[in-house]
Amino acid sequence: MLFPEHFLAVRATVQPERDAEFNKWYDTEHTPDAVKAFPGCIGGSRYKVVLGDGSHQYVALYAFPTAEAMDRALTGPEIKKLLAIYDADVGSFSTRNRTTYSKIFEFMAP
């Protein structure tokens, strides 16, 4: 399976002068903490927008094997703790929006 069945996408914007600080924190602390904290999370990855509409600069993706696992991650106490840490550590110079997705189709190159 190249693509996950379900994933949580967290889009973020960051004040330009705090970009390096944000990325270091997100890569070394937040992503590993989130993957460990979310029940059933397969893994996480981050991407920088190359071409976009300007609504965000980064997206973090957290993969889940089932809709139930993703739902547990979004409704459990772990996400509240992660949100509080985000707000305390980088919330003063960044914003975030969450969206969840479930795969409806996959086509692999021959």
C-alpha positions in Angstrom: 0.0 0.0 0.0 1.7 3.2 -1.2 -1.0 5.5 0.0 -2.7 5.3 3.5 -6.4 4.4 3.8 -7.0 7.4 6.1 -5.1 10.5 7.0 -5.2 13.6 9.1 -3.8 16.7 7.4 -2.7 19.7 9.4 -2.0 22.8 7.4 0.1 25.5 9.0 1.2 29.1 8.3 4.2 30.6 10.1 5.6 34.1 10.5 8.6 34.2 8.1 11.1 35.2 10.7 10.2 32.1 12.8 10.2 29.6 10.0 13.4 27.8 11.0 12.3 27.6 14.6 8.9 26.2 13.7 10.3 23.5 11.4 12.9 22.4 13.9 10.3 22.1 16.6 7.8 20.3 14.3 10.3 17.8 13.0 12.1 17.0 16.2 9.3 17.3 18.8 5.8 17.5 17.5 5.7 15.0 14.7 7.4 12.2 16.7 5.2 13.0 19.8 2.0 13.0 17.6 2.8 9.7 16.0 3.5 8.1 19.4 0.4 9.7 21.0 -2.2 9.0 18.3 -3.6 5.4 18.9 -3.1 3.4 15.7 -1.1 6.0 13.8 1.1 4.4 11.2 3.4 7.4 10.8 3.7 11.1 9.9 5.3 13.2 7.2 5.6 16.9 6.5 5.6 18.9 3.2 6.3 22.4 2.3 4.0 24.0 -0.3 5.7 24.6 -3.6 2.7 25.9 -5.6 -0.5 26.8 -3.8 -3.2 29.3 -3.1 -1.3 31.0 -0.3 -3.6 29.6 2.4 -0.8 27.7 4.1 3.0 27.0 3.9 3.2 23.5 5.3 1.1 20.4 5.7 1.7 17.5 8.1 0.1 14.1 7.3 -0.6 11.5 9.9 -1.6 8.1 8.4 -4.1 5.6 9.9 -5.1 2.1 8.9 -8.8 2.5 9.7 -11.4 5.3 10.0 -11.9 4.1 13.6 -8.3 4.6 14.5 -8.3 8.1 13.0 -11.5 8.9 14.8 -10.0 7.7 18.1 -7.0 10.0 17.5 -9.3 13.0 17.0 -11.6 12.4 19.9 -9.2 11.1 22.5 -7.4 13.0 25.2 -4.1 12.8 23.3 -5.1 15.4 20.7 -6.1 17.9 23.4 -2.7 17.6 25.0 -0.9 18.0 21.6 -3.0 21.0 20.8 -2.1 22.6 24.1 1.6 22.0 23.5 1.3 23.4 20.0 -0.4 26.5 21.3 2.2 27.0 24.0 5.3 26.3 21.9 4.5 27.8 18.5 0.9 29.1 18.6 2.0 32.7 19.0 3.6 32.8 15.5 1.7 30.2 13.6 -1.8 29.0 12.7 -3.1 25.5 11.9 -6.2 23.9 10.4 -7.1 20.2 10.4 -8.8 18.1 7.8 -9.3 14.3 7.6 -9.5 12.2 4.5 -10.5 8.7 3.6 -9.3 7.0 0.4 -12.0 6.4 -2.2 -9.7 5.3 -5.1 -6.2 4.3 -5.8 -4.5 3.6 -9.1 -0.9 2.4 -9.3 1.3 2.9 -12.3 1.8 -0.4 -14.2 
